[in-house]
Amino acid sequence: MSKKRIGLYPGTFDPITNGHLDIIKRGLRLVDKLIIGVATNPSKNPMFSLEERVTTVIRETSALADATGVEIEVAQFDELLMHFAERMNADCIIRGLRAVADFEYEFQMTGMNYQINPDIETVFLMADPRYQTIASKLVKEVAIYDGKISAFVPTLVEKAIIEKVNLSKENP
Ligand code: ADP
């Protein structure tokens, strides 16, 4: 039997959006097991705690694992991405590319990662045009100003963002 191909999709997922979910669906076509790595990333000052982000990713992706038969594991990490990938036996890192803005950062990070471990390939995927411009950061900003976010995130995520926004407005 050939070796299972393991992909690692890392991110902050603060919170998971329809853009992330589209990349996950595409990633599932390429691997036998997909690990979604949720980074602690305190420097990004997340709206959702690590635990909330992990629980949300598990909830929003469980149906995809059932539908595709591809195993999904959600794991948190707080270390160098390449060290985490090695520990998880990942064959490749999956990243999503939005527009030009993502390219410069991803280009540098991938170049450095290849020097740390040249055996782990990085694969870039583009979301469906409907989801390409979605970014967690912007979705949160739209919600803060009472804009409609239902096209960008799953229903329960929309509710959770609105709750957080209301809480922060009540306790500024
Ligand atoms: P990070 O802190 O690593 O940027 P994010 O949660 O913002 O974490 O994103 C994780 C990955 O998903 C990144 O590769 C990012 O480019 C990708 N991504 C996020 N939103 C989209 C989208 N709408 N289309 C394509 N890729 C996306």
Backbone and ligand atoms as CSV (ligand in chain L), in Angstrom:
chain,resi,resn,atom,element,x,y,z
A,1,MET,N,N,0.839,-1.200,0.000
A,1,MET,CA,C,0.000,0.000,0.000
A,1,MET,C,C,0.875,1.251,0.000
A,2,SER,N,N,0.517,2.234,-0.853
A,2,SER,CA,C,1.361,3.435,-0.888
A,2,SER,C,C,1.092,4.304,0.340
A,3,LYS,N,N,2.080,5.157,0.622
A,3,LYS,CA,C,1.992,5.988,1.825
A,3,LYS,C,C,0.847,7.011,1.695
A,4,LYS,N,N,0.198,7.212,2.814
A,4,LYS,CA,C,-0.857,8.238,2.867
A,4,LYS,C,C,-0.241,9.605,2.643
A,5,ARG,N,N,-0.836,10.433,1.798
A,5,ARG,CA,C,-0.301,11.782,1.626
A,5,ARG,C,C,-0.965,12.719,2.644
A,6,ILE,N,N,-0.111,13.359,3.417
A,6,ILE,CA,C,-0.632,14.235,4.470
A,6,ILE,C,C,-0.367,15.697,4.118
A,7,GLY,N,N,-1.422,16.499,4.112
A,7,GLY,CA,C,-1.279,17.928,3.844
A,7,GLY,C,C,-1.545,18.715,5.118
A,8,LEU,N,N,-0.835,19.832,5.260
A,8,LEU,CA,C,-1.052,20.693,6.429
A,8,LEU,C,C,-1.490,22.071,5.942
A,9,TYR,N,N,-2.654,22.501,6.374
A,9,TYR,CA,C,-3.157,23.839,6.017
A,9,TYR,C,C,-3.111,24.705,7.275
A,10,PRO,N,N,-2.096,25.568,7.377
A,10,PRO,CA,C,-1.962,26.372,8.595
A,10,PRO,C,C,-2.600,27.758,8.441
A,11,GLY,N,N,-3.021,28.323,9.545
A,11,GLY,CA,C,-3.565,29.681,9.513
A,11,GLY,C,C,-3.996,30.111,10.898
A,12,THR,N,N,-4.492,31.335,10.975
A,12,THR,CA,C,-4.958,31.847,12.259
A,12,THR,C,C,-6.440,31.514,12.446
A,13,PHE,N,N,-7.184,31.507,11.353
A,13,PHE,CA,C,-8.606,31.159,11.364
A,13,PHE,C,C,-9.371,31.947,12.439
A,14,ASP,N,N,-9.258,33.274,12.332
A,14,ASP,CA,C,-9.870,34.149,13.359
A,14,ASP,C,C,-11.000,34.985,12.768
A,15,PRO,N,N,-12.152,34.429,12.486
A,15,PRO,CA,C,-12.494,33.007,12.493
A,15,PRO,C,C,-12.455,32.439,11.077
A,16,ILE,N,N,-12.814,31.170,10.950
A,16,ILE,CA,C,-12.836,30.509,9.644
A,16,ILE,C,C,-13.896,31.179,8.751
A,17,THR,N,N,-13.547,31.384,7.469
A,17,THR,CA,C,-14.465,32.054,6.531
A,17,THR,C,C,-14.810,31.098,5.383
A,18,ASN,N,N,-15.699,31.556,4.504
A,18,ASN,CA,C,-16.010,30.763,3.309
A,18,ASN,C,C,-14.798,30.645,2.391
A,19,GLY,N,N,-13.874,31.603,2.491
A,19,GLY,CA,C,-12.628,31.530,1.709
A,19,GLY,C,C,-11.776,30.361,2.191
A,20,HIS,N,N,-11.570,30.273,3.521
A,20,HIS,CA,C,-10.824,29.140,4.086
A,20,HIS,C,C,-11.489,27.821,3.695
A,21,LEU,N,N,-12.820,27.787,3.820
A,21,LEU,CA,C,-13.538,26.525,3.556
A,21,LEU,C,C,-13.376,26.094,2.094
A,22,ASP,N,N,-13.337,27.066,1.192
A,22,ASP,CA,C,-13.149,26.735,-0.223
A,22,ASP,C,C,-11.752,26.140,-0.443
A,23,ILE,N,N,-10.760,26.710,0.213
A,23,ILE,CA,C,-9.388,26.181,0.089
A,23,ILE,C,C,-9.324,24.775,0.696
A,24,ILE,N,N,-10.000,24.582,1.818
A,24,ILE,CA,C,-10.013,23.259,2.461
A,24,ILE,C,C,-10.624,22.220,1.517
A,25,LYS,N,N,-11.751,22.570,0.881
A,25,LYS,CA,C,-12.402,21.632,-0.052
A,25,LYS,C,C,-11.450,21.262,-1.184
A,26,ARG,N,N,-10.717,22.252,-1.701
A,26,ARG,CA,C,-9.775,21.981,-2.783
A,26,ARG,C,C,-8.616,21.131,-2.276
A,27,GLY,N,N,-8.152,21.448,-1.075
A,27,GLY,CA,C,-7.043,20.689,-0.495
A,27,GLY,C,C,-7.410,19.222,-0.298
A,28,LEU,N,N,-8.649,18.980,0.041
A,28,LEU,CA,C,-9.090,17.598,0.296
A,28,LEU,C,C,-8.990,16.723,-0.956
A,29,ARG,N,N,-8.963,17.356,-2.134
A,29,ARG,CA,C,-8.842,16.575,-3.379
A,29,ARG,C,C,-7.403,16.113,-3.611
A,30,LEU,N,N,-6.480,16.717,-2.863
A,30,LEU,CA,C,-5.064,16.465,-3.148
A,30,LEU,C,C,-4.393,15.511,-2.170
A,31,VAL,N,N,-5.014,15.297,-1.020
A,31,VAL,CA,C,-4.332,14.515,0.025
A,31,VAL,C,C,-5.245,13.416,0.579
A,32,ASP,N,N,-4.629,12.511,1.339
A,32,ASP,CA,C,-5.416,11.450,1.987
A,32,ASP,C,C,-5.827,11.874,3.392
A,33,LYS,N,N,-5.050,12.816,3.926
A,33,LYS,CA,C,-5.389,13.345,5.249
A,33,LYS,C,C,-5.021,14.819,5.266
A,34,LEU,N,N,-5.920,15.648,5.783
A,34,LEU,CA,C,-5.628,17.078,5.869
A,34,LEU,C,C,-5.600,17.492,7.336
A,35,ILE,N,N,-4.468,18.065,7.710
A,35,ILE,CA,C,-4.369,18.601,9.072
A,35,ILE,C,C,-4.574,20.109,8.967
A,36,ILE,N,N,-5.530,20.629,9.693
A,36,ILE,CA,C,-5.722,22.081,9.707
A,36,ILE,C,C,-5.034,22.579,10.975
A,37,GLY,N,N,-3.996,23.363,10.784
A,37,GLY,CA,C,-3.197,23.830,11.923
A,37,GLY,C,C,-3.638,25.232,12.318
A,38,VAL,N,N,-4.121,25.356,13.532
A,38,VAL,CA,C,-4.586,26.664,14.005
A,38,VAL,C,C,-3.471,27.287,14.848
A,39,ALA,N,N,-2.917,28.383,14.351
A,39,ALA,CA,C,-1.787,29.019,15.025
A,39,ALA,C,C,-2.267,29.873,16.190
A,40,THR,N,N,-1.536,29.835,17.290
A,40,THR,CA,C,-1.899,30.666,18.444
A,40,THR,C,C,-1.877,32.142,18.045
A,41,ASN,N,N,-0.787,32.568,17.406
A,41,ASN,CA,C,-0.647,33.910,16.844
A,41,ASN,C,C,-1.114,35.079,17.720
A,42,PRO,N,N,-0.595,35.180,18.955
A,42,PRO,CA,C,-1.037,36.284,19.816
A,42,PRO,C,C,-0.710,37.654,19.215
A,43,SER,N,N,0.312,37.709,18.364
A,43,SER,CA,C,0.708,39.006,17.793
A,43,SER,C,C,-0.386,39.574,16.890
A,44,LYS,N,N,-1.276,38.695,16.388
A,44,LYS,CA,C,-2.356,39.187,15.525
A,44,LYS,C,C,-3.547,39.675,16.339
A,45,ASN,N,N,-3.428,39.544,17.684
A,45,ASN,CA,C,-4.494,40.011,18.573
A,45,ASN,C,C,-5.868,39.454,18.168
A,46,PRO,N,N,-6.015,38.129,18.187
A,46,PRO,CA,C,-7.241,37.524,17.649
A,46,PRO,C,C,-8.510,37.914,18.407
A,47,MET,N,N,-9.612,37.976,17.670
A,47,MET,CA,C,-10.921,38.259,18.270
A,47,MET,C,C,-11.403,37.026,19.035
A,48,PHE,N,N,-11.070,35.841,18.512
A,48,PHE,CA,C,-11.508,34.590,19.130
A,48,PHE,C,C,-10.326,33.903,19.805
A,49,SER,N,N,-10.605,33.265,20.967
A,49,SER,CA,C,-9.543,32.549,21.661
A,49,SER,C,C,-9.115,31.358,20.809
A,50,LEU,N,N,-7.967,30.822,21.135
A,50,LEU,CA,C,-7.459,29.665,20.389
A,50,LEU,C,C,-8.479,28.523,20.451
A,51,GLU,N,N,-9.011,28.314,21.638
A,51,GLU,CA,C,-9.992,27.237,21.825
A,51,GLU,C,C,-11.233,27.455,20.951
A,52,GLU,N,N,-11.706,28.694,20.917
A,52,GLU,CA,C,-12.881,29.003,20.086
A,52,GLU,C,C,-12.579,28.785,18.605
A,53,ARG,N,N,-11.378,29.191,18.190
A,53,ARG,CA,C,-11.028,29.042,16.772
A,53,ARG,C,C,-10.939,27.565,16.390
A,54,VAL,N,N,-10.324,26.769,17.278
A,54,VAL,CA,C,-10.195,25.330,17.001
A,54,VAL,C,C,-11.578,24.674,16.948
A,55,THR,N,N,-12.412,24.960,17.951
A,55,THR,CA,C,-13.750,24.353,18.006
A,55,THR,C,C,-14.554,24.723,16.763
A,56,THR,N,N,-14.433,25.979,16.332
A,56,THR,CA,C,-15.183,26.426,15.161
A,56,THR,C,C,-14.707,25.705,13.897
A,57,VAL,N,N,-13.396,25.572,13.755
A,57,VAL,CA,C,-12.876,24.872,12.571
A,57,VAL,C,C,-13.369,23.419,12.578
A,58,ILE,N,N,-13.338,22.775,13.732
A,58,ILE,CA,C,-13.808,21.371,13.814
A,58,ILE,C,C,-15.277,21.314,13.402
A,59,ARG,N,N,-16.087,22.209,13.960
A,59,ARG,CA,C,-17.526,22.189,13.671
A,59,ARG,C,C,-17.803,22.424,12.176
A,60,GLU,N,N,-17.109,23.384,11.588
A,60,GLU,CA,C,-17.412,23.753,10.202
A,60,GLU,C,C,-16.822,22.788,9.174
A,61,THR,N,N,-15.903,21.925,9.598
A,61,THR,CA,C,-15.282,21.026,8.609
A,61,THR,C,C,-15.703,19.566,8.764
A,62,SER,N,N,-16.425,19.248,9.846
A,62,SER,CA,C,-16.722,17.826,10.077
A,62,SER,C,C,-17.575,17.229,8.952
A,63,ALA,N,N,-18.507,18.012,8.407
A,63,ALA,CA,C,-19.352,17.490,7.328
A,63,ALA,C,C,-18.518,17.228,6.067
A,64,LEU,N,N,-17.466,18.025,5.874
A,64,LEU,CA,C,-16.618,17.839,4.688
A,64,LEU,C,C,-15.854,16.529,4.756
A,65,ALA,N,N,-15.403,16.199,5.956
A,65,ALA,CA,C,-14.682,14.928,6.126
A,65,ALA,C,C,-15.641,13.777,5.830
A,66,ASP,N,N,-16.867,13.891,6.315
A,66,ASP,CA,C,-17.860,12.835,6.070
A,66,ASP,C,C,-18.160,12.733,4.576
A,67,ALA,N,N,-18.313,13.884,3.924
A,67,ALA,CA,C,-18.712,13.881,2.514
A,67,ALA,C,C,-17.611,13.367,1.590
A,68,THR,N,N,-16.362,13.639,1.941
A,68,THR,CA,C,-15.272,13.274,1.028
A,68,THR,C,C,-14.584,11.970,1.432
A,69,GLY,N,N,-14.748,11.578,2.688
A,69,GLY,CA,C,-14.050,10.385,3.162
A,69,GLY,C,C,-12.580,10.654,3.445
A,70,VAL,N,N,-12.163,11.921,3.296
A,70,VAL,CA,C,-10.769,12.274,3.604
A,70,VAL,C,C,-10.704,12.659,5.080
A,71,GLU,N,N,-9.701,12.120,5.754
A,71,GLU,CA,C,-9.583,12.406,7.184
A,71,GLU,C,C,-9.165,13.861,7.402
A,72,ILE,N,N,-9.819,14.517,8.351
A,72,ILE,CA,C,-9.415,15.888,8.717
A,72,ILE,C,C,-9.057,15.884,10.196
A,73,GLU,N,N,-7.897,16.452,10.497
A,73,GLU,CA,C,-7.535,16.603,11.908
A,73,GLU,C,C,-7.303,18.091,12.151
A,74,VAL,N,N,-7.828,18.588,13.231
A,74,VAL,CA,C,-7.603,20.006,13.549
A,74,VAL,C,C,-6.667,20.057,14.755
A,75,ALA,N,N,-5.540,20.754,14.595
A,75,ALA,CA,C,-4.563,20.792,15.687
A,75,ALA,C,C,-4.073,22.214,15.879
A,76,GLN,N,N,-3.852,22.589,17.115
A,76,GLN,CA,C,-3.317,23.919,17.367
A,76,GLN,C,C,-1.785,23.851,17.382
A,77,PHE,N,N,-1.121,24.957,17.069
A,77,PHE,CA,C,0.334,24.942,17.173
A,77,PHE,C,C,0.884,26.308,17.540
A,78,ASP,N,N,2.043,26.245,18.204
A,78,ASP,CA,C,2.698,27.460,18.668
A,78,ASP,C,C,4.201,27.253,18.528
A,79,GLU,N,N,4.627,26.972,17.315
A,79,GLU,CA,C,6.040,26.715,17.051
A,79,GLU,C,C,6.295,27.070,15.596
A,80,LEU,N,N,7.527,26.933,15.181
A,80,LEU,CA,C,7.878,27.195,13.785
A,80,LEU,C,C,7.042,26.257,12.903
A,81,LEU,N,N,6.444,26.828,11.855
A,81,LEU,CA,C,5.558,26.023,11.000
A,81,LEU,C,C,6.234,24.745,10.514
A,82,MET,N,N,7.496,24.856,10.081
A,82,MET,CA,C,8.181,23.684,9.534
A,82,MET,C,C,8.424,22.621,10.602
A,83,HIS,N,N,8.649,23.048,11.834
A,83,HIS,CA,C,8.836,22.057,12.907
A,83,HIS,C,C,7.525,21.334,13.173
A,84,PHE,N,N,6.445,22.103,13.139
A,84,PHE,CA,C,5.114,21.504,13.339
A,84,PHE,C,C,4.823,20.519,12.196
A,85,ALA,N,N,5.139,20.946,10.955
A,85,ALA,CA,C,4.884,20.085,9.787
A,85,ALA,C,C,5.684,18.783,9.893
A,86,GLU,N,N,6.914,18.885,10.361
A,86,GLU,CA,C,7.755,17.677,10.509
A,86,GLU,C,C,7.160,16.757,11.559
A,87,ARG,N,N,6.750,17.350,12.679
A,87,ARG,CA,C,6.171,16.561,13.767
A,87,ARG,C,C,4.895,15.847,13.325
A,88,MET,N,N,4.148,16.485,12.425
A,88,MET,CA,C,2.880,15.909,11.970
A,88,MET,C,C,3.088,15.006,10.744
A,89,ASN,N,N,4.349,14.820,10.340
A,89,ASN,CA,C,4.666,13.990,9.156
A,89,ASN,C,C,4.011,14.505,7.874
A,90,ALA,N,N,3.897,15.807,7.747
A,90,ALA,CA,C,3.223,16.368,6.563
A,90,ALA,C,C,4.125,16.261,5.335
A,91,ASP,N,N,3.515,15.956,4.185
A,91,ASP,CA,C,4.254,15.920,2.918
A,91,ASP,C,C,4.213,17.295,2.268
A,92,CYS,N,N,3.145,18.025,2.523
A,92,CYS,CA,C,3.055,19.344,1.902
A,92,CYS,C,C,2.294,20.322,2.793
A,93,ILE,N,N,2.587,21.598,2.556
A,93,ILE,CA,C,1.884,22.690,3.227
A,93,ILE,C,C,0.918,23.243,2.186
A,94,ILE,N,N,-0.302,23.486,2.570
A,94,ILE,CA,C,-1.270,24.073,1.648
A,94,ILE,C,C,-1.536,25.505,2.094
A,95,ARG,N,N,-1.417,26.447,1.149
A,95,ARG,CA,C,-1.715,27.838,1.457
A,95,ARG,C,C,-2.692,28.358,0.420
A,96,GLY,N,N,-3.483,29.317,0.810
A,96,GLY,CA,C,-4.396,29.937,-0.140
A,96,GLY,C,C,-3.776,31.229,-0.629
A,97,LEU,N,N,-3.990,31.544,-1.884
A,97,LEU,CA,C,-3.479,32.817,-2.417
A,97,LEU,C,C,-4.654,33.674,-2.821
A,98,ARG,N,N,-4.710,34.858,-2.268
A,98,ARG,CA,C,-5.736,35.790,-2.704
A,98,ARG,C,C,-5.134,36.618,-3.821
A,99,ALA,N,N,-4.923,37.878,-3.599
A,99,ALA,CA,C,-4.425,38.696,-4.708
A,99,ALA,C,C,-2.941,38.942,-4.541
A,100,VAL,N,N,-2.476,39.938,-5.217
A,100,VAL,CA,C,-1.063,40.286,-5.212
A,100,VAL,C,C,-0.552,40.485,-3.785
A,101,ALA,N,N,-1.431,40.998,-2.930
A,101,ALA,CA,C,-1.031,41.330,-1.568
A,101,ALA,C,C,-0.483,40.115,-0.823
A,102,ASP,N,N,-1.057,38.950,-1.033
A,102,ASP,CA,C,-0.581,37.751,-0.335
A,102,ASP,C,C,0.764,37.278,-0.887
A,103,PHE,N,N,1.008,37.592,-2.163
A,103,PHE,CA,C,2.121,36.955,-2.853
A,103,PHE,C,C,3.477,37.228,-2.219
A,104,GLU,N,N,3.750,38.487,-1.926
A,104,GLU,CA,C,5.060,38.877,-1.415
A,104,GLU,C,C,5.391,38.120,-0.108
A,105,TYR,N,N,4.440,38.104,0.792
A,105,TYR,CA,C,4.631,37.432,2.085
A,105,TYR,C,C,4.804,35.932,1.891
A,106,GLU,N,N,3.932,35.357,1.087
A,106,GLU,CA,C,3.983,33.902,0.870
A,106,GLU,C,C,5.282,33.507,0.165
A,107,PHE,N,N,5.729,34.357,-0.760
A,107,PHE,CA,C,6.950,34.123,-1.519
A,107,PHE,C,C,8.142,34.041,-0.569
A,108,GLN,N,N,8.203,34.998,0.362
A,108,GLN,CA,C,9.313,35.020,1.318
A,108,GLN,C,C,9.241,33.837,2.261
A,109,MET,N,N,8.034,33.582,2.764
A,109,MET,CA,C,7.885,32.508,3.750
A,109,MET,C,C,8.221,31.155,3.125
A,110,THR,N,N,7.743,30.935,1.898
A,110,THR,CA,C,8.007,29.659,1.249
A,110,THR,C,C,9.501,29.482,0.989
A,111,GLY,N,N,10.152,30.548,0.576
A,111,GLY,CA,C,11.591,30.491,0.324
A,111,GLY,C,C,12.345,30.103,1.588
A,112,MET,N,N,11.976,30.701,2.707
A,112,MET,CA,C,12.633,30.374,3.977
A,112,MET,C,C,12.311,28.947,4.391
A,113,ASN,N,N,11.050,28.566,4.222
A,113,ASN,CA,C,10.652,27.216,4.622
A,113,ASN,C,C,11.392,26.148,3.819
A,114,TYR,N,N,11.647,26.415,2.538
A,114,TYR,CA,C,12.376,25.436,1.711
A,114,TYR,C,C,13.797,25.257,2.234
A,115,GLN,N,N,14.339,26.324,2.834
A,115,GLN,CA,C,15.691,26.191,3.383
A,115,GLN,C,C,15.674,25.408,4.679
A,116,ILE,N,N,14.585,25.540,5.425
A,116,ILE,CA,C,14.485,24.810,6.694
A,116,ILE,C,C,14.256,23.329,6.413
A,117,ASN,N,N,13.354,23.033,5.480
A,117,ASN,CA,C,13.115,21.636,5.105
A,117,ASN,C,C,12.727,21.551,3.629
A,118,PRO,N,N,13.706,21.201,2.776
A,118,PRO,CA,C,13.434,21.191,1.328
A,118,PRO,C,C,12.522,20.039,0.894
A,119,ASP,N,N,12.255,19.098,1.788
A,119,ASP,CA,C,11.432,17.939,1.395
A,119,ASP,C,C,9.945,18.186,1.540
A,120,ILE,N,N,9.587,19.273,2.205
A,120,ILE,CA,C,8.152,19.554,2.361
A,120,ILE,C,C,7.760,20.623,1.341
A,121,GLU,N,N,6.908,20.228,0.421
A,121,GLU,CA,C,6.505,21.100,-0.681
A,121,GLU,C,C,5.405,22.066,-0.205
A,122,THR,N,N,5.397,23.298,-0.729
A,122,THR,CA,C,4.276,24.198,-0.434
A,122,THR,C,C,3.416,24.313,-1.684
A,123,VAL,N,N,2.122,24.125,-1.502
A,123,VAL,CA,C,1.189,24.150,-2.629
A,123,VAL,C,C,0.254,25.343,-2.441
A,124,PHE,N,N,0.099,26.153,-3.490
A,124,PHE,CA,C,-0.789,27.315,-3.399
A,124,PHE,C,C,-2.076,27.062,-4.159
A,125,LEU,N,N,-3.179,27.369,-3.526
A,125,LEU,CA,C,-4.474,27.164,-4.162
A,125,LEU,C,C,-5.222,28.489,-4.205
A,126,MET,N,N,-6.025,28.670,-5.240
A,126,MET,CA,C,-6.851,29.874,-5.307
A,126,MET,C,C,-8.303,29.493,-5.096
A,127,ALA,N,N,-8.986,30.326,-4.340
A,127,ALA,CA,C,-10.397,30.047,-4.073
A,127,ALA,C,C,-11.234,30.385,-5.305
A,128,ASP,N,N,-12.453,29.902,-5.317
A,128,ASP,CA,C,-13.421,30.279,-6.336
A,128,ASP,C,C,-13.532,31.816,-6.317
A,129,PRO,N,N,-13.693,32.453,-7.498
A,129,PRO,CA,C,-13.745,33.929,-7.529
A,129,PRO,C,C,-14.735,34.537,-6.528
A,130,ARG,N,N,-15.807,33.813,-6.216
A,130,ARG,CA,C,-16.783,34.353,-5.247
A,130,ARG,C,C,-16.175,34.544,-3.863
A,131,TYR,N,N,-15.127,33.779,-3.566
A,131,TYR,CA,C,-14.567,33.799,-2.209
A,131,TYR,C,C,-13.175,34.408,-2.132
A,132,GLN,N,N,-12.633,34.785,-3.296
A,132,GLN,CA,C,-11.228,35.198,-3.329
A,132,GLN,C,C,-10.896,36.421,-2.496
A,133,THR,N,N,-11.858,37.298,-2.339
A,133,THR,CA,C,-11.509,38.547,-1.646
A,133,THR,C,C,-11.846,38.513,-0.153
A,134,ILE,N,N,-12.346,37.381,0.310
A,134,ILE,CA,C,-12.741,37.321,1.725
A,134,ILE,C,C,-11.507,37.221,2.626
A,135,ALA,N,N,-11.462,38.048,3.646
A,135,ALA,CA,C,-10.388,37.986,4.638
A,135,ALA,C,C,-11.032,38.139,6.016
A,136,SER,N,N,-10.621,37.286,6.964
A,136,SER,CA,C,-11.201,37.341,8.315
A,136,SER,C,C,-11.181,38.766,8.856
A,137,LYS,N,N,-10.048,39.439,8.635
A,137,LYS,CA,C,-9.857,40.788,9.179
A,137,LYS,C,C,-10.953,41.742,8.663
A,138,LEU,N,N,-11.227,41.682,7.370
A,138,LEU,CA,C,-12.222,42.590,6.784
A,138,LEU,C,C,-13.631,42.233,7.225
A,139,VAL,N,N,-13.901,40.911,7.337
A,139,VAL,CA,C,-15.229,40.478,7.780
A,139,VAL,C,C,-15.513,41.059,9.173
A,140,LYS,N,N,-14.496,41.018,10.054
A,140,LYS,CA,C,-14.677,41.553,11.408
A,140,LYS,C,C,-14.916,43.066,11.356
A,141,GLU,N,N,-14.186,43.742,10.471
A,141,GLU,CA,C,-14.358,45.197,10.360
A,141,GLU,C,C,-15.759,45.552,9.872
A,142,VAL,N,N,-16.238,44.786,8.887
A,142,VAL,CA,C,-17.587,45.051,8.364
A,142,VAL,C,C,-18.608,44.857,9.494
A,143,ALA,N,N,-18.418,43.794,10.296
A,143,ALA,CA,C,-19.366,43.506,11.385
A,143,ALA,C,C,-19.349,44.609,12.437
A,144,ILE,N,N,-18.164,45.140,12.722
A,144,ILE,CA,C,-18.050,46.204,13.736
A,144,ILE,C,C,-18.905,47.407,13.337
A,145,TYR,N,N,-18.985,47.654,12.016
A,145,TYR,CA,C,-19.791,48.786,11.547
A,145,TYR,C,C,-21.179,48.347,11.092
A,146,ASP,N,N,-21.634,47.206,11.664
A,146,ASP,CA,C,-22.997,46.708,11.430
A,146,ASP,C,C,-23.301,46.343,9.976
A,147,GLY,N,N,-22.270,46.035,9.215
A,147,GLY,CA,C,-22.497,45.576,7.836
A,147,GLY,C,C,-22.904,44.106,7.818
A,148,LYS,N,N,-23.471,43.686,6.702
A,148,LYS,CA,C,-23.952,42.309,6.573
A,148,LYS,C,C,-22.780,41.399,6.182
A,149,ILE,N,N,-22.599,40.315,6.928
A,149,ILE,CA,C,-21.442,39.448,6.652
A,149,ILE,C,C,-21.851,38.023,6.255
A,150,SER,N,N,-23.158,37.819,6.037
A,150,SER,CA,C,-23.637,36.446,5.814
A,150,SER,C,C,-23.081,35.794,4.547
A,151,ALA,N,N,-22.608,36.587,3.591
A,151,ALA,CA,C,-22.070,35.981,2.361
A,151,ALA,C,C,-20.629,35.516,2.552
A,152,PHE,N,N,-20.024,35.901,3.660
A,152,PHE,CA,C,-18.590,35.644,3.824
A,152,PHE,C,C,-18.240,34.502,4.772
A,153,VAL,N,N,-19.171,34.219,5.687
A,153,VAL,CA,C,-18.883,33.201,6.713
A,153,VAL,C,C,-20.101,32.293,6.916
A,154,PRO,N,N,-19.882,31.063,7.440
A,154,PRO,CA,C,-21.023,30.199,7.741
A,154,PRO,C,C,-21.929,30.847,8.807
A,155,THR,N,N,-23.198,30.412,8.845
A,155,THR,CA,C,-24.198,31.049,9.724
A,155,THR,C,C,-23.777,31.127,11.199
A,156,LEU,N,N,-23.252,30.018,11.742
A,156,LEU,CA,C,-22.892,30.043,13.169
A,156,LEU,C,C,-21.687,30.947,13.430
A,157,VAL,N,N,-20.826,31.060,12.442
A,157,VAL,CA,C,-19.669,31.953,12.586
A,157,VAL,C,C,-20.146,33.408,12.556
A,158,GLU,N,N,-21.112,33.676,11.681
A,158,GLU,CA,C,-21.693,35.028,11.608
A,158,GLU,C,C,-22.256,35.420,12.990
A,159,LYS,N,N,-23.025,34.487,13.572
A,159,LYS,CA,C,-23.616,34.758,14.898
A,159,LYS,C,C,-22.529,35.029,15.922
A,160,ALA,N,N,-21.484,34.209,15.906
A,160,ALA,CA,C,-20.410,34.342,16.898
A,160,ALA,C,C,-19.699,35.689,16.749
A,161,ILE,N,N,-19.480,36.122,15.506
A,161,ILE,CA,C,-18.804,37.415,15.299
A,161,ILE,C,C,-19.686,38.541,15.837
A,162,ILE,N,N,-20.975,38.481,15.512
A,162,ILE,CA,C,-21.885,39.545,15.963
A,162,ILE,C,C,-21.933,39.595,17.495
A,163,GLU,N,N,-21.935,38.397,18.121
A,163,GLU,CA,C,-21.923,38.354,19.602
A,163,GLU,C,C,-20.669,39.033,20.152
A,164,LYS,N,N,-19.514,38.706,19.574
A,164,LYS,CA,C,-18.245,39.310,20.038
A,164,LYS,C,C,-18.276,40.830,19.861
A,165,VAL,N,N,-18.774,41.260,18.703
A,165,VAL,CA,C,-18.821,42.700,18.425
A,165,VAL,C,C,-19.728,43.394,19.436
A,166,ASN,N,N,-20.909,42.795,19.698
A,166,ASN,CA,C,-21.838,43.392,20.660
A,166,ASN,C,C,-21.228,43.444,22.051
A,167,LEU,N,N,-20.541,42.352,22.433
A,167,LEU,CA,C,-19.883,42.309,23.746
A,167,LEU,C,C,-18.861,43.431,23.880
A,168,SER,N,N,-18.071,43.624,22.830
A,168,SER,CA,C,-17.024,44.646,22.940
A,168,SER,C,C,-17.626,46.048,22.917
A,169,LYS,N,N,-18.814,46.178,22.296
A,169,LYS,CA,C,-19.472,47.504,22.312
A,169,LYS,C,C,-20.057,47.785,23.702
A,170,GLU,N,N,-20.539,46.670,24.364
A,170,GLU,CA,C,-21.102,46.849,25.717
A,170,GLU,C,C,-19.997,47.126,26.725
A,171,ASN,N,N,-18.838,46.477,26.531
A,171,ASN,CA,C,-17.704,46.652,27.467
A,171,ASN,C,C,-16.500,47.189,26.709
A,172,PRO,N,N,-16.547,48.458,26.325
A,172,PRO,CA,C,-15.444,48.972,25.495
A,172,PRO,C,C,-14.105,49.037,26.261
L,1,ADP,P1,P,-2.482,33.596,8.355
L,1,ADP,O1,O,-2.361,34.219,9.704
L,1,ADP,O2,O,-1.564,32.430,8.129
L,1,ADP,O3,O,-2.505,34.559,7.194
L,1,ADP,P2,P,-5.276,33.142,7.801
L,1,ADP,O4,O,-6.246,32.415,8.673
L,1,ADP,O5,O,-5.531,34.581,7.535
L,1,ADP,O6,O,-3.903,32.893,8.447
L,1,ADP,O7,O,-5.165,32.380,6.414
L,1,ADP,C1,C,-4.737,31.048,6.308
L,1,ADP,C2,C,-4.483,30.734,4.859
L,1,ADP,O8,O,-5.690,30.806,4.125
L,1,ADP,C3,C,-3.513,31.688,4.169
L,1,ADP,O9,O,-2.751,30.945,3.239
L,1,ADP,C4,C,-4.429,32.651,3.459
L,1,ADP,O10,O,-3.811,33.244,2.336
L,1,ADP,C5,C,-5.545,31.693,3.045
L,1,ADP,N1,N,-6.795,32.385,2.786
L,1,ADP,C6,C,-7.561,33.053,3.662
L,1,ADP,N2,N,-8.658,33.567,3.060
L,1,ADP,C7,C,-8.576,33.204,1.751
L,1,ADP,C8,C,-9.382,33.430,0.587
L,1,ADP,N3,N,-10.484,34.163,0.631
L,1,ADP,N4,N,-8.972,32.902,-0.602
L,1,ADP,C9,C,-7.822,32.186,-0.661
L,1,ADP,N5,N,-7.023,31.938,0.392
L,1,ADP,C10,C,-7.381,32.439,1.575
